[in-house]
Amino acid sequence: MKQRLQKIIAEAGICSRRHAETLIVSGCVSINGKMETTLGTKADPEIDHIKVNGKLLVAPQQHIYVLLNKPKGVVSTAFDPEGRTTVTELIRGVQGRIYPVGRLDYHTEGLLLLTNDGDFAQIVMKAGIHCPKTYLAKVRGTLADEALDRLRKGIVIDRVRTAPARIIPVRKADNSWYEVTLIEGRNQQIRKMFEYAGHPVEKLKRIRIGFLEDSNLRPGKYRALTPQEVARFKKMGP
């Protein structure tokens, strides 16, 4: 059965569907020996020979869903040109290529999903208010109530206003802790928010993805999602 090319690539575990679109328009994908750069092109993975960067695409035998507690100092990609440790290198004994759903920056630790199911990844990343992400942030100093209210209501970062956020003081001290819940995933958003308020983040950890949390998962360790957890995430989609 014919499917959109970017969906085939994502379901084969090569990359996310969004990155697959970039590969297509960049001329990195061919069908039956012919380069294909048009988004929306369809192919049949059972019949057509599809190559990505010159390598024949082979569909995975089964979908894989993993929850990792990413340590600080690890890159949230499948490959790093600088040779730093990547999140996929921490996953041992998994048959098939997987990639992270979204990302945590190099200095941030905490929960991260990885999969080879492109549709699942799209659902989680686009779920918005149905899949908020919660973090613990240790910041320099203590924010005044007025500053917290501004961050909660939304501020302009990189010319775009942030969505309302839930911010709860956890411990006030010379270096205070706050629980922050976001419904969007912009690049280094929490760090930029607290920097805007004059209180740089010194430590950041994601502790919850939607309904999912696992306080027993030590940094660098991972586990497979249960079928019930996978089904619950998929219900967030359209």
C-alpha positions as CSV (number, residue, x, y, z in Angstrom):
1,M,0.0,0.0,0.0
2,K,1.3,3.4,-0.9
3,Q,2.1,5.9,1.8
4,R,3.7,9.3,2.0
5,L,7.5,9.0,1.7
6,Q,8.2,10.9,4.9
7,K,5.9,8.6,6.9
8,I,7.7,5.5,5.4
9,I,11.1,6.9,6.4
10,A,9.9,7.8,9.9
11,E,8.3,4.4,10.5
12,A,11.5,2.7,9.4
13,G,13.2,4.4,12.4
14,I,15.6,6.6,10.3
15,C,14.5,9.8,11.9
16,S,11.4,11.8,12.8
17,R,8.9,12.7,10.1
18,R,9.9,16.3,10.2
19,H,13.5,15.5,9.6
20,A,12.5,13.1,6.9
21,E,10.9,16.0,5.1
22,T,14.2,17.9,5.3
23,L,16.0,14.9,3.8
24,I,13.6,14.6,0.9
25,V,13.8,18.3,-0.1
26,S,17.6,18.2,0.3
27,G,17.9,15.4,-2.3
28,C,18.9,12.7,0.1
29,V,16.1,10.3,-0.8
30,S,15.6,8.2,-4.0
31,I,12.8,5.8,-5.2
32,N,13.8,3.1,-7.6
33,G,17.0,4.9,-8.4
34,K,15.4,8.3,-9.0
35,M,16.0,11.2,-6.7
36,E,12.8,12.5,-5.1
37,T,12.5,16.0,-3.7
38,T,8.8,16.6,-3.7
39,L,6.9,16.4,-0.4
40,G,3.7,14.4,-0.6
41,T,5.2,11.8,-2.9
42,K,3.9,8.3,-2.2
43,A,5.6,5.0,-2.4
44,D,5.0,1.4,-1.5
45,P,7.7,0.1,1.0
46,E,6.8,-3.5,0.0
47,I,7.5,-2.9,-3.7
48,D,9.6,0.2,-4.2
49,H,13.3,0.4,-3.5
50,I,13.7,3.5,-1.2
51,K,17.2,4.8,-0.3
52,V,18.1,7.4,2.3
53,N,21.6,8.8,1.9
54,G,22.4,5.9,-0.4
55,K,21.3,3.2,2.0
56,L,18.4,0.9,1.3
57,L,15.5,1.5,3.7
58,V,14.4,-1.5,5.6
59,A,11.2,-1.3,7.6
60,P,11.5,-2.2,11.3
61,Q,9.9,-5.5,12.4
62,Q,8.2,-3.9,15.4
63,H,7.8,-0.5,17.0
64,I,10.0,0.3,20.0
65,Y,9.1,2.8,22.8
66,V,11.7,3.6,25.5
67,L,11.8,6.0,28.5
68,L,15.3,7.2,29.3
69,N,16.5,9.3,32.2
70,K,19.0,11.4,30.3
71,P,22.1,12.4,32.3
72,K,23.6,15.9,32.0
73,G,26.3,16.0,29.3
74,V,24.6,13.8,26.8
75,V,23.3,15.0,23.4
76,S,19.7,14.3,22.5
77,T,20.4,13.2,18.9
78,A,21.3,9.9,17.2
79,F,24.6,11.2,16.0
80,D,26.9,14.1,17.1
81,P,29.6,15.5,14.7
82,E,31.6,16.6,17.8
83,G,31.8,13.0,19.0
84,R,29.9,13.6,22.3
85,T,27.9,10.8,23.8
86,T,24.4,10.6,22.4
87,V,21.2,9.3,24.0
88,T,21.0,6.4,21.6
89,E,24.4,5.2,22.7
90,L,22.9,4.7,26.2
91,I,20.3,2.3,25.0
92,R,21.6,-1.3,24.9
93,G,20.0,-4.5,23.7
94,V,17.3,-2.8,21.6
95,Q,16.9,-4.3,18.2
96,G,16.4,-1.5,15.7
97,R,17.2,2.1,15.3
98,I,15.4,4.6,17.5
99,Y,15.6,8.4,17.9
100,P,14.5,10.9,20.6
101,V,11.0,12.4,20.7
102,G,11.9,16.1,21.0
103,R,15.0,16.8,22.9
104,L,16.7,18.0,26.1
105,D,19.7,20.3,25.8
106,Y,23.2,19.1,26.6
107,H,23.2,20.5,30.2
108,T,19.6,19.3,31.0
109,E,18.8,15.9,32.5
110,G,15.7,14.0,33.0
111,L,13.0,12.0,31.2
112,L,13.2,11.6,27.4
113,L,11.2,9.3,25.1
114,L,12.8,7.4,22.2
115,T,11.1,5.4,19.5
116,N,11.1,4.3,15.9
117,D,7.4,5.0,15.5
118,G,7.1,8.3,13.6
119,D,3.4,8.7,14.2
120,F,3.8,8.2,17.9
121,A,6.6,10.9,18.0
122,Q,4.4,13.4,16.1
123,I,1.5,12.8,18.5
124,V,3.6,13.5,21.6
125,M,5.4,16.5,20.1
126,K,2.2,18.1,18.9
127,A,-0.1,17.2,21.9
128,G,0.4,20.7,23.5
129,I,-1.9,21.1,26.5
130,H,-2.6,17.3,26.4
131,C,1.0,16.5,27.1
132,P,2.6,19.2,29.3
133,K,6.3,18.8,30.3
134,T,7.3,19.4,33.9
135,Y,10.8,20.4,35.1
136,L,12.6,21.1,38.3
137,A,14.8,24.3,37.9
138,K,17.4,25.4,40.4
139,V,18.1,29.1,39.8
140,R,20.4,31.7,41.2
141,G,18.6,33.7,43.9
142,T,14.9,34.0,44.5
143,L,12.4,35.5,42.1
144,A,10.0,38.2,43.4
145,D,6.3,37.5,43.1
146,E,6.0,40.1,40.3
147,A,8.7,38.5,38.3
148,L,7.1,35.0,38.7
149,D,3.7,36.4,37.5
150,R,5.3,37.8,34.4
151,L,6.9,34.5,33.5
152,R,3.6,32.6,34.2
153,K,1.6,34.9,31.9
154,G,4.2,34.8,29.1
155,I,7.1,36.9,27.9
156,V,8.7,37.6,24.6
157,I,11.7,35.4,23.8
158,D,13.3,35.6,20.3
159,R,10.5,37.8,19.1
160,V,7.8,35.3,20.1
161,R,5.6,35.3,23.2
162,T,5.7,32.2,25.3
163,A,2.6,30.4,26.2
164,P,1.3,30.6,29.8
165,A,3.3,28.4,32.2
166,R,2.7,26.9,35.6
167,I,5.5,27.8,38.0
168,I,5.5,26.7,41.6
169,P,8.2,27.7,44.2
170,V,9.6,24.5,45.7
171,R,12.3,25.9,48.0
172,K,13.4,29.4,48.5
173,A,17.1,29.9,49.3
174,D,20.3,31.5,47.9
175,N,19.7,29.0,45.0
176,S,16.0,28.5,44.8
177,W,14.1,25.6,43.3
178,Y,11.0,25.9,41.1
179,E,8.7,23.4,39.4
180,V,7.9,24.6,35.9
181,T,5.3,23.1,33.6
182,L,5.2,24.0,29.9
183,I,2.8,23.2,27.1
184,E,5.3,24.1,24.4
185,G,8.9,22.9,23.7
186,R,10.9,25.9,22.4
187,N,14.7,25.7,22.4
188,Q,16.1,26.3,25.9
189,Q,12.9,28.0,26.9
190,I,13.1,27.6,30.7
191,R,16.7,28.8,30.7
192,K,15.8,31.9,28.7
193,M,12.8,32.6,30.8
194,F,14.7,32.7,34.1
195,E,17.6,34.6,32.4
196,Y,15.1,37.2,31.3
197,A,14.0,37.5,35.0
198,G,17.7,37.9,36.1
199,H,18.0,34.5,37.8
200,P,20.0,32.2,35.6
201,V,19.3,28.4,35.8
202,E,22.0,26.4,37.4
203,K,20.4,23.0,37.2
204,L,17.4,21.7,35.1
205,K,15.7,18.4,35.2
206,R,12.6,17.1,33.4
207,I,10.5,15.0,35.8
208,R,7.3,14.4,33.9
209,I,6.1,14.0,30.3
210,G,2.3,14.3,30.3
211,F,1.0,11.6,32.7
212,L,4.4,9.8,32.7
213,E,6.9,10.0,35.5
214,D,9.4,7.6,37.0
215,S,11.3,8.6,40.1
216,N,12.9,5.2,40.3
217,L,14.7,5.5,37.0
218,R,18.3,6.5,37.7
219,P,20.3,8.8,35.3
220,G,21.5,6.9,32.3
221,K,19.0,4.1,32.8
222,Y,15.9,3.3,30.7
223,R,12.9,1.1,30.4
224,A,10.4,0.1,27.8
225,L,7.0,1.7,27.9
226,T,4.1,-0.6,28.8
227,P,1.4,-1.2,26.1
228,Q,-1.0,0.8,28.3
229,E,1.4,3.8,28.4
230,V,1.8,3.7,24.6
231,A,-2.0,3.5,24.1
232,R,-2.5,6.4,26.5
233,F,-0.1,8.6,24.6
234,K,-1.7,7.7,21.3
235,K,-5.1,8.8,22.5
236,M,-3.6,12.3,22.7
237,G,-3.6,12.4,18.9
238,P,-6.3,13.7,16.6
